[in-house]
Amino acid sequence: MKRFVLSLTVCFVAIVEGRHVRSLYTVPEPKISVFDEGFRVSVPHENGIHLFAFHGKINEKMDGLEAGQFSKDILSRTGEQWVFEDRSTKLKIGDVIYYWLFIIRDGLGYRYDHGRFVVEEIVPYHPLEDTSLSSGTQTDSTKGTSCETLTLNLSEAIVNLTRELQKARELNRLLRDMAARDTLYSTRLKLYGALPEGDSPKNVVQRVVNEKLKSEVKIVDAVLNANKSITFQVGSLQDKIDLVVASRSLLKNSDIDVTY
């Protein structure tokens, strides 16, 4: 078990930190060719390379390390090149390919970030000669250390997590926008339970917020209801969210509850 954890740690560090070890390897700027239909991205082979990954979009910037419109891991080289090839996309002069690359060499992961290529020329398609087939030097995609396999799995997991995080952020923005349109709903809550008496509803809520929820959120207004609960208002949607989150943990075993 300890050996597995150690291997996992080493491989993870290889992904995150490997690109900073410039004395070992730096991902070169790729050669990009655009055809009547499709395009090709390639980098030269060097000893120890076991994987080449391309992630890209057309005329739209990449959002960090997202997978992109084009996303593929290449596990074997073509001759002395590592090649990503698309044979269906039709590009025109002036189109822009935004991309990032990922290469595993000797068990370490290296990135080429913020790639940008402007289409200035469209050339006839020509296949690359795979000289490695005859020489027997083609990379065997079934070979490689367990660390390299684990590194590949981790790199895919990072891309997937980035994609899911982006979706969550978009959903969060949408929900916030929808809630903010209703001013009363976005700032109103209710306080239930064994509440202290002999003070104004606003002061009662403010005391609970400060003492029970450990928060400095200011109460704008408060009204005592017929069932002894208190409906109160805060200054913003973020204040409401902060109080709801705090109440879920700090009032879990309390006889006081905050609802929305």
C-alpha positions as a Markdown table, in Angstrom:
| # | Residue | x | y | z |
|---|---|---|---|---|
| 1 | Met | 0.0 | 0.0 | 0.0 |
| 2 | Lys | 2.8 | 2.4 | 0.9 |
| 3 | Arg | 4.5 | 1.7 | -2.4 |
| 4 | Phe | 1.3 | 2.5 | -4.3 |
| 5 | Val | 0.9 | 5.8 | -2.5 |
| 6 | Leu | 4.5 | 6.7 | -3.1 |
| 7 | Ser | 4.1 | 5.9 | -6.8 |
| 8 | Leu | 0.9 | 7.9 | -7.0 |
| 9 | Thr | 2.6 | 10.9 | -5.4 |
| 10 | Val | 5.6 | 10.7 | -7.7 |
| 11 | Cys | 3.4 | 10.5 | -10.8 |
| 12 | Phe | 1.2 | 13.4 | -9.7 |
| 13 | Val | 4.2 | 15.6 | -9.0 |
| 14 | Ala | 5.5 | 14.6 | -12.5 |
| 15 | Ile | 2.3 | 16.0 | -14.0 |
| 16 | Val | 2.2 | 19.2 | -12.0 |
| 17 | Glu | 5.9 | 20.0 | -11.7 |
| 18 | Gly | 7.5 | 18.2 | -14.6 |
| 19 | Arg | 7.0 | 21.1 | -17.0 |
| 20 | His | 9.2 | 23.3 | -14.7 |
| 21 | Val | 12.2 | 21.1 | -15.0 |
| 22 | Arg | 13.4 | 22.9 | -18.2 |
| 23 | Ser | 16.8 | 21.2 | -18.1 |
| 24 | Leu | 15.1 | 17.8 | -18.8 |
| 25 | Tyr | 12.7 | 18.7 | -21.6 |
| 26 | Thr | 10.7 | 21.6 | -23.0 |
| 27 | Val | 7.8 | 20.9 | -25.3 |
| 28 | Pro | 8.6 | 22.5 | -28.7 |
| 29 | Glu | 6.3 | 24.7 | -30.6 |
| 30 | Pro | 4.4 | 22.2 | -32.9 |
| 31 | Lys | 4.3 | 22.3 | -36.6 |
| 32 | Ile | 0.7 | 22.8 | -37.8 |
| 33 | Ser | -0.5 | 22.2 | -41.4 |
| 34 | Val | -4.0 | 23.1 | -42.6 |
| 35 | Phe | -5.5 | 21.1 | -45.5 |
| 36 | Asp | -8.6 | 21.5 | -47.7 |
| 37 | Glu | -10.3 | 19.3 | -45.1 |
| 38 | Gly | -8.7 | 18.9 | -41.7 |
| 39 | Phe | -5.4 | 19.9 | -40.2 |
| 40 | Arg | -2.3 | 18.2 | -38.6 |
| 41 | Val | -0.3 | 19.0 | -35.5 |
| 42 | Ser | 3.0 | 17.4 | -34.9 |
| 43 | Val | 6.1 | 17.6 | -32.7 |
| 44 | Pro | 9.4 | 15.7 | -33.2 |
| 45 | His | 10.1 | 12.5 | -31.3 |
| 46 | Glu | 12.7 | 12.3 | -28.7 |
| 47 | Asn | 13.9 | 9.3 | -26.7 |
| 48 | Gly | 11.6 | 8.6 | -23.8 |
| 49 | Ile | 8.4 | 10.1 | -25.1 |
| 50 | His | 5.5 | 7.7 | -24.6 |
| 51 | Leu | 2.4 | 10.0 | -25.1 |
| 52 | Phe | 1.4 | 13.1 | -27.0 |
| 53 | Ala | -1.9 | 14.7 | -26.3 |
| 54 | Phe | -3.6 | 17.5 | -28.2 |
| 55 | His | -6.5 | 19.7 | -26.9 |
| 56 | Gly | -7.9 | 22.5 | -29.1 |
| 57 | Lys | -10.7 | 24.8 | -30.3 |
| 58 | Ile | -11.3 | 26.7 | -33.5 |
| 59 | Asn | -11.8 | 30.5 | -33.1 |
| 60 | Glu | -12.5 | 30.2 | -29.4 |
| 61 | Lys | -10.0 | 30.5 | -26.6 |
| 62 | Met | -9.4 | 27.6 | -24.3 |
| 63 | Asp | -10.7 | 27.9 | -20.8 |
| 64 | Gly | -7.6 | 26.8 | -18.9 |
| 65 | Leu | -7.0 | 23.0 | -19.2 |
| 66 | Glu | -10.4 | 22.1 | -20.7 |
| 67 | Ala | -10.6 | 19.2 | -23.1 |
| 68 | Gly | -11.7 | 21.4 | -26.0 |
| 69 | Gln | -13.4 | 20.7 | -29.3 |
| 70 | Phe | -10.5 | 18.4 | -30.2 |
| 71 | Ser | -9.2 | 16.1 | -27.5 |
| 72 | Lys | -7.0 | 13.1 | -28.1 |
| 73 | Asp | -4.1 | 11.1 | -26.6 |
| 74 | Ile | -1.7 | 9.7 | -29.1 |
| 75 | Leu | 0.0 | 6.6 | -27.8 |
| 76 | Ser | 2.3 | 5.8 | -30.8 |
| 77 | Arg | 4.4 | 7.9 | -33.1 |
| 78 | Thr | 4.4 | 8.2 | -36.9 |
| 79 | Gly | 8.0 | 7.8 | -38.0 |
| 80 | Glu | 9.9 | 10.4 | -36.0 |
| 81 | Gln | 6.9 | 12.6 | -35.3 |
| 82 | Trp | 4.1 | 12.6 | -32.8 |
| 83 | Val | 1.0 | 13.5 | -34.7 |
| 84 | Phe | -2.6 | 14.6 | -34.1 |
| 85 | Glu | -4.6 | 14.7 | -37.3 |
| 86 | Asp | -8.2 | 15.8 | -38.1 |
| 87 | Arg | -9.5 | 14.9 | -41.6 |
| 88 | Ser | -12.9 | 16.6 | -41.5 |
| 89 | Thr | -12.8 | 20.2 | -40.2 |
| 90 | Lys | -12.9 | 22.8 | -42.9 |
| 91 | Leu | -10.8 | 25.9 | -42.0 |
| 92 | Lys | -10.3 | 29.1 | -43.9 |
| 93 | Ile | -7.6 | 31.8 | -44.0 |
| 94 | Gly | -7.8 | 33.8 | -40.8 |
| 95 | Asp | -9.2 | 31.1 | -38.6 |
| 96 | Val | -7.4 | 30.6 | -35.3 |
| 97 | Ile | -6.6 | 27.3 | -33.6 |
| 98 | Tyr | -6.3 | 27.6 | -29.9 |
| 99 | Tyr | -4.6 | 24.7 | -28.1 |
| 100 | Trp | -2.5 | 23.1 | -25.4 |
| 101 | Leu | -0.3 | 20.1 | -25.6 |
| 102 | Phe | 0.7 | 17.4 | -23.1 |
| 103 | Ile | 3.7 | 15.1 | -23.4 |
| 104 | Ile | 4.9 | 12.3 | -21.2 |
| 105 | Arg | 8.7 | 11.7 | -21.4 |
| 106 | Asp | 10.6 | 9.3 | -19.1 |
| 107 | Gly | 7.6 | 9.2 | -16.8 |
| 108 | Leu | 7.3 | 13.0 | -16.4 |
| 109 | Gly | 4.5 | 15.2 | -17.7 |
| 110 | Tyr | 5.2 | 18.4 | -19.7 |
| 111 | Arg | 2.7 | 21.0 | -21.1 |
| 112 | Tyr | 2.8 | 23.5 | -23.8 |
| 113 | Asp | 0.1 | 26.1 | -22.8 |
| 114 | His | -1.7 | 29.0 | -24.5 |
| 115 | Gly | -1.0 | 27.8 | -28.0 |
| 116 | Arg | -2.4 | 30.0 | -30.8 |
| 117 | Phe | -2.1 | 29.3 | -34.6 |
| 118 | Val | -3.5 | 31.6 | -37.3 |
| 119 | Val | -4.3 | 30.0 | -40.6 |
| 120 | Glu | -2.4 | 31.8 | -43.3 |
| 121 | Glu | -2.0 | 29.0 | -45.8 |
| 122 | Ile | -4.0 | 25.9 | -46.9 |
| 123 | Val | -2.0 | 23.2 | -48.6 |
| 124 | Pro | -2.9 | 19.9 | -50.4 |
| 125 | Tyr | -3.2 | 16.9 | -48.0 |
| 126 | His | -0.2 | 14.6 | -47.9 |
| 127 | Pro | 0.2 | 11.5 | -45.7 |
| 128 | Leu | 3.3 | 11.2 | -43.5 |
| 129 | Glu | 5.6 | 8.3 | -44.1 |
| 130 | Asp | 5.7 | 6.0 | -41.1 |
| 131 | Thr | 9.3 | 4.9 | -41.4 |
| 132 | Ser | 9.1 | 3.3 | -37.9 |
| 133 | Leu | 7.0 | 0.4 | -39.4 |
| 134 | Ser | 9.9 | -0.9 | -41.4 |
| 135 | Ser | 12.7 | 0.0 | -39.0 |
| 136 | Gly | 10.9 | -1.6 | -36.0 |
| 137 | Thr | 11.4 | 1.5 | -33.9 |
| 138 | Gln | 7.7 | 2.5 | -33.5 |
| 139 | Thr | 6.6 | 3.1 | -29.9 |
| 140 | Asp | 4.6 | 0.2 | -28.6 |
| 141 | Ser | 1.5 | 1.6 | -27.0 |
| 142 | Thr | 1.2 | -1.5 | -24.8 |
| 143 | Lys | 4.5 | -0.9 | -23.2 |
| 144 | Gly | 5.5 | 1.6 | -20.5 |
| 145 | Thr | 5.8 | 1.7 | -16.8 |
| 146 | Ser | 2.9 | 1.6 | -14.4 |
| 147 | Cys | 3.8 | 5.1 | -13.4 |
| 148 | Glu | 3.3 | 6.3 | -17.0 |
| 149 | Thr | -0.1 | 4.6 | -17.1 |
| 150 | Leu | -1.1 | 6.1 | -13.8 |
| 151 | Thr | 0.2 | 9.5 | -15.1 |
| 152 | Leu | -2.0 | 9.2 | -18.1 |
| 153 | Asn | -5.0 | 8.3 | -16.0 |
| 154 | Leu | -4.4 | 11.3 | -13.7 |
| 155 | Ser | -4.0 | 13.7 | -16.7 |
| 156 | Glu | -7.4 | 12.5 | -18.0 |
| 157 | Ala | -8.9 | 13.0 | -14.5 |
| 158 | Ile | -7.5 | 16.5 | -14.3 |
| 159 | Val | -9.1 | 17.4 | -17.6 |
| 160 | Asn | -12.4 | 15.8 | -16.6 |
| 161 | Leu | -12.4 | 17.6 | -13.3 |
| 162 | Thr | -11.7 | 20.9 | -15.0 |
| 163 | Arg | -14.6 | 20.4 | -17.3 |
| 164 | Glu | -17.0 | 19.6 | -14.5 |
| 165 | Leu | -15.7 | 22.6 | -12.5 |
| 166 | Gln | -16.5 | 24.8 | -15.5 |
| 167 | Lys | -20.0 | 23.4 | -15.7 |
| 168 | Ala | -20.5 | 23.9 | -12.0 |
| 169 | Arg | -19.3 | 27.5 | -12.2 |
| 170 | Glu | -21.7 | 28.2 | -15.1 |
| 171 | Leu | -24.6 | 26.7 | -13.2 |
| 172 | Asn | -23.7 | 28.7 | -10.1 |
| 173 | Arg | -23.7 | 31.9 | -12.1 |
| 174 | Leu | -27.0 | 31.1 | -13.7 |
| 175 | Leu | -28.6 | 30.3 | -10.3 |
| 176 | Arg | -27.2 | 33.5 | -8.8 |
| 177 | Asp | -28.6 | 35.6 | -11.7 |
| 178 | Met | -32.0 | 33.9 | -11.4 |
| 179 | Ala | -32.2 | 34.4 | -7.6 |
| 180 | Ala | -30.9 | 38.0 | -7.8 |
| 181 | Arg | -33.8 | 39.0 | -10.0 |
| 182 | Asp | -36.2 | 38.5 | -7.1 |
| 183 | Thr | -34.9 | 41.0 | -4.6 |
| 184 | Leu | -37.1 | 39.8 | -1.7 |
| 185 | Tyr | -36.4 | 36.1 | -2.1 |
| 186 | Ser | -32.6 | 36.6 | -2.6 |
| 187 | Thr | -32.2 | 38.4 | 0.7 |
| 188 | Arg | -35.0 | 37.0 | 2.9 |
| 189 | Leu | -34.7 | 34.2 | 5.5 |
| 190 | Lys | -36.6 | 32.8 | 8.5 |
| 191 | Leu | -35.5 | 32.1 | 12.0 |
| 192 | Tyr | -37.3 | 29.3 | 14.0 |
| 193 | Gly | -37.0 | 27.8 | 17.4 |
| 194 | Ala | -36.5 | 28.8 | 21.1 |
| 195 | Leu | -35.7 | 32.5 | 20.5 |
| 196 | Pro | -34.9 | 34.9 | 23.3 |
| 197 | Glu | -37.7 | 37.3 | 24.3 |
| 198 | Gly | -37.9 | 40.9 | 25.5 |
| 199 | Asp | -36.1 | 42.5 | 22.5 |
| 200 | Ser | -37.0 | 43.6 | 19.0 |
| 201 | Pro | -37.0 | 40.9 | 16.3 |
| 202 | Lys | -34.2 | 42.6 | 14.5 |
| 203 | Asn | -32.0 | 42.6 | 17.6 |
| 204 | Val | -32.9 | 39.0 | 18.3 |
| 205 | Val | -31.8 | 37.9 | 14.8 |
| 206 | Gln | -28.6 | 40.0 | 14.9 |
| 207 | Arg | -27.6 | 38.4 | 18.2 |
| 208 | Val | -28.2 | 34.9 | 16.8 |
| 209 | Val | -26.2 | 35.8 | 13.7 |
| 210 | Asn | -23.3 | 37.2 | 15.7 |
| 211 | Glu | -23.2 | 34.7 | 18.6 |
| 212 | Lys | -24.5 | 31.4 | 17.1 |
| 213 | Leu | -23.4 | 31.7 | 13.5 |
| 214 | Lys | -20.2 | 33.6 | 14.2 |
| 215 | Ser | -21.0 | 36.1 | 11.4 |
| 216 | Glu | -20.8 | 39.8 | 11.0 |
| 217 | Val | -23.6 | 40.0 | 8.4 |
| 218 | Lys | -25.9 | 42.9 | 9.2 |
| 219 | Ile | -29.7 | 42.5 | 9.5 |
| 220 | Val | -31.6 | 45.0 | 7.4 |
| 221 | Asp | -35.1 | 44.3 | 8.8 |
| 222 | Ala | -37.0 | 41.7 | 10.8 |
| 223 | Val | -40.7 | 40.9 | 11.5 |
| 224 | Leu | -42.2 | 38.6 | 14.2 |
| 225 | Asn | -44.7 | 36.2 | 12.7 |
| 226 | Ala | -47.8 | 34.8 | 14.4 |
| 227 | Asn | -46.1 | 31.4 | 14.9 |
| 228 | Lys | -43.3 | 33.1 | 16.8 |
| 229 | Ser | -40.8 | 32.7 | 13.9 |
| 230 | Ile | -39.0 | 35.7 | 12.6 |
| 231 | Thr | -38.8 | 36.7 | 8.9 |
| 232 | Phe | -35.7 | 38.8 | 8.4 |
| 233 | Gln | -33.8 | 40.4 | 5.5 |
| 234 | Val | -30.1 | 40.8 | 4.8 |
| 235 | Gly | -28.2 | 43.0 | 2.4 |
| 236 | Ser | -27.4 | 40.7 | -0.4 |
| 237 | Leu | -27.7 | 37.2 | -1.9 |
| 238 | Gln | -24.1 | 36.5 | -0.8 |
| 239 | Asp | -25.1 | 37.4 | 2.8 |
| 240 | Lys | -28.0 | 35.0 | 2.6 |
| 241 | Ile | -25.8 | 32.2 | 1.2 |
| 242 | Asp | -23.2 | 32.7 | 4.0 |
| 243 | Leu | -25.8 | 32.5 | 6.7 |
| 244 | Val | -27.4 | 29.4 | 5.2 |
| 245 | Val | -24.1 | 27.6 | 4.9 |
| 246 | Ala | -23.1 | 28.6 | 8.5 |
| 247 | Ser | -26.4 | 27.5 | 10.0 |
| 248 | Arg | -26.1 | 24.0 | 8.4 |
| 249 | Ser | -22.9 | 23.3 | 10.4 |
| 250 | Leu | -23.2 | 25.5 | 13.5 |
| 251 | Leu | -27.0 | 25.0 | 14.2 |
| 252 | Lys | -27.0 | 21.2 | 13.4 |
| 253 | Asn | -27.7 | 20.2 | 17.1 |
| 254 | Ser | -29.4 | 23.5 | 18.1 |
| 255 | Asp | -33.0 | 24.2 | 18.9 |
| 256 | Ile | -32.7 | 27.2 | 16.5 |
| 257 | Asp | -33.0 | 26.9 | 12.8 |
| 258 | Val | -32.5 | 29.2 | 9.8 |
| 259 | Thr | -34.5 | 28.4 | 6.6 |
| 260 | Tyr | -34.8 | 30.0 | 3.2 |
